[in-house]
């Protein structure tokens, strides 16, 4: 099981998976080159949603569901957040993500 964590500090934002930086997945799709963000709906939170879903579920799944995941989950993250793969799967079921 993987653990995803975001933290907003005085030094900026940090997003990790199991303690390592999460790849922004620009090779898959560039939604925002401004880096990850969360707590609102927009391009940078969408890039975070895409990166998380691509890491958990694969590229095709991420491309289909990242906007929904951004609106329903990432836009509601607090300054600090953490989700496991189990949490993400449960959230995707609850928001009606497409298989």
Secondary structure, 3 states (H helix, E strand, C coil): CCEEEEEEECCEEEEEECCEECCCCCCCCCCCCCCCCCCCCCHHHHHHHHHHHHHHHCHHHHHHHHHHHHHHCHHHCCCEEEEEHHHHHHHHHHHCCCC
